[in-house]
Amino acid sequence: MIRKVVFLTCIIVFISMSIQAQVVAQFRGLNRDGVYQEKNLLTAWSAEGPALLWINNEVGNGYGPPAITSDRVYITGEIDSTIYLFAFDKQGNLLWKSDCGKEWVKTFPGSRSTPTVVGNLIYVCSGLGNITCINAQDGSRKWFVDMLKDLNGQLTFHGHAESPLVDGDQVFITSGGIDTNVVSLNRFTGKINWICKGFGETPGYNSPILINLPSVKILVTFTAYHLLGIDAQTGKLLWSHEQVNVPVPERKPGMGDTHSNSAYYENGYIYYIAGDNNCGTKLKLSDDGKQITQIWNNKSVDNFMGGFIKIGNRIYTGSDSKRVLLCADANTGQIVDSLKIGNGSLALADNLLYYYNQRGEMNLVKPGTEKSELISKFKITAGTKEHFSHPVIKDGVLYIRHGKSLMAFDIRKK
């Protein structure tokens, strides 16, 4: 009997690990922290930039970066009010495109999230908050959930911008419903697992993260005026952190509710940058995951949507107000360094920062213990509209999305 129990336990653990291992591509890398485990990359570029491997100018309107697997490139874009998921091979050849329903076409029209690839399935979230599950091999639709009709959700002022998070057999969505605020769906069927009422607020343009503690898994995401910590297995709200920079009487759609940066967890601490409200903040998470305590807050760390990178004791991010790349001390929150290279989004690979600013310049930056150094930069000339997308790095290739254009640059050291 004991042997049978041990055997069954091992099988369950193995299956669980296999499910977890299936996540192969998502927003800002496997850990959603902007860090790409790449080596042997160029340490400097010419004025023209690294070699362009390929470009496609027909991926539709949008701002969401691609998801890259070992052999595929997936990206979403809006064409004639419809969101499409495009699948390319690594040479830039279109394999298929799949209709995922209506897309956001009001303010900043276009797709605004990254597909999440898990095993043979892809999860796409539109600017209307709808989720589509797609077969990765041929682009066929498995299921579709309408955020407004099926989940009683609420739209944001600038369109939903959540990249789906998958854990085990669950996919999570912040629908923003008054009674259906955050929802867990079965990722194979689209059926509801649980509902968290939260505070009944609209979504916060946020792509959630998952904190794995010995006793609980915590889903961490933003709604309009709260950071939420939710038990990922039951949907119970464990704690919240209110965004207080906008007084309650002044709160309305588009006012202090844009929190596009995913939070980051490390060694008992949660870091977030909500540039449209509390700005840079560090929280202490209790060992049981049920309580938080604020450690510091700095209103000058005010990035809206470019993400941030933590390297040792330093946090790097753009500043919307100062139009610079900031560096803050992770212990105190105080700004210790800055580079005048505009505001933008960033990634880290092979110990160098890739900073794509809103002027359309791709910057290569060496983070330093005292001062950071701008090594190289080049201008992105293809595409139109705003330079809001995040850089993505996979297998020695740098991918940049600018509007309808997706570019792949060779950054491998020869």
C-alpha angles and dihedrals in degrees: 000000000000090000090052092050092049091047093050091047091053091049092051092048091047092050091047092051091047091053091049092048092056093078101101106161136014145139113321095355136300093310096036089237100112092248118130118194096226130142138189095036127155114277094204139018134212118249088264091053130235120324115288108234097185144333134204118196097187107070092113132243115319152110103220116113121232130263112232126202129179092278109010141061116207125190137158129224141168122244120173093345093308126111115224130192110218123202119200132177117236090268091060098256114146111241099178144325125218130207109234098179134257121351136206110272103166119083111011093356117217144062116315109184142063123249115245114225117204117171107305095342132084125201118208125188119195130209086258089059095248117145123215125188112210133190106242094214102058108003095248117153118250099180142338132209122195108214095208101040102032100033102027088236132168128233123235125233094254102028132274113297105181121135105209118254118212127197122172107312093343134095117188130214132180098220094173095223118158090237097015101050102147121014137192115210130192101253093215098050109016091236119143117262098178143342129220114199093202108171096318091249130147116264118279099225086254134146106214130227132210124231114203113207125170091252104032146012112229125205108210118197143140131246121184097289107005140063105219131208109198131180099248093210100048107018093238114153105238100179144334139207115212123222102228107174092096114059114236095248090055097049114118137136110301094019114107095327103107111107104154098154116097114234121246129221128199134159097340098320133103119207124193138168114206101175094183093058133356092011118195113015139167122201132189112225117208118240092252092048094237101108140042132199124195113239100178144345128198120187091196091067091078112153114152105195114343096097128228137247126215115208112178106303096348134086120203124199143137123262119227093198100042098032093224140114105257132203118201131187108249093213098051106016091231118143109246103171144010141185122210096229101118132256119300151120127291148198135186127227133157091358094302131106120233107206118186107191128201091251087068097254121138107213129195110207132185110214111221137197088238110010131010118229130217105224104175143346140183136184125253103224102171123083134030142249126029125355096228104130124109121241116248126201126197132158094349095311126116114212121201126182120201113174109295093355127089116188131191118202126192107234097164118129108244 
